[in-house]
Amino acid sequence: MSLKFPLSKLTHGLAVAALIGGTAVSTNVAAEKVRWQVPLAFPSHLIGLTTPVKHLTENLKAISGGDVELRYYEPGELIPAFEIMDAVSTGKYPAGYTWVGYDQGTIPALPLYSGAPFNMEPPAYLAWYYEGEGKELLEEIYDKRNIHPMLCSIIGPEGAGWFAKPIEGLDDFDGLRIRFAGIGGKVLEELGASVTMLPAGELYQALERGTIDATEFSQPAIDKMLGLDQIIKNYIMPGWHQTLTTSHLLVNKDVWNKLEPQSRALIEMGCESATLKGFAQSEYAQPTALREYEEEGVNAQTLPEPVLRELEDATNKVLDDIASEDEMFKRVLTSQRDFMKHHSIWHSKGYLPRDFYEYD
């Protein structure tokens, strides 16, 4: 939903009169002033990944008449990208906007929320998150960290990475030095790759200097913004390791609980609006980026189905191993698998097959 409507001209304390069933109802759009510093995990210009935070901040300021202001800061400007959760948890900053998978070492279940291998596509994920158990389980996870989490962005599948040579089989991953995130990284480790984690701003240099042999980061349009296609010309698809990517607004729970109900509702609605806006921006940008890759001679390889099936088998083993060691991971994974099985009758019968759409 969009928050851009005439209420943006209201100032603090202005009452809106509405007749409901003949009764006049007066409502304050905002009842307090909110001023938050919000560190980002990614540069703010990355389409669909962080651009929703601009939509969020602009609309919250407009609809509240300037009472709710979230000022965001680029990665490293306040704190390093990987430190956002701890900074919000301790109250060093009231909120942060991040990819929660960065904290998988502390909370193993988080990559199931940030984007997991062979998982749901965005429409099904949103159904599971908002109408199923997803939101409730995530709030339970973060409750122990004194954090209130809000889904604030979702985009579709990533590319599976940039490789010096095409991938023809699982043996091609053996020995690779690769930047790979989330559970997909653990799968590649099982296949013999040396996996490292680097933030977006360090990827170009790492490839250029040969510190890593290959990398994945995000979708075609975002990878293009980072210049990855300038160094490597083999682009592997589809994003088996992340069928979607989310970003979340994490708010210190003490700060959140002190807000008036009106302010909390505005921020929740703002994140829902930002999620929709970011998804639209992302879907609009990807085909343009892929067609530009073609013109530049980038080889956008689609992995053969037998390779994808083998990756799926390896992924399920990794997922089951993690589930056997962490109870919350098991609860979230079971919930997702149950919903995917339930949803499959609609997904398989209600939508046109992939090959119905012609590509030329």
Disulfide bonds with the S-S distance in Angstrom:
Cys152-Cys271 2.34
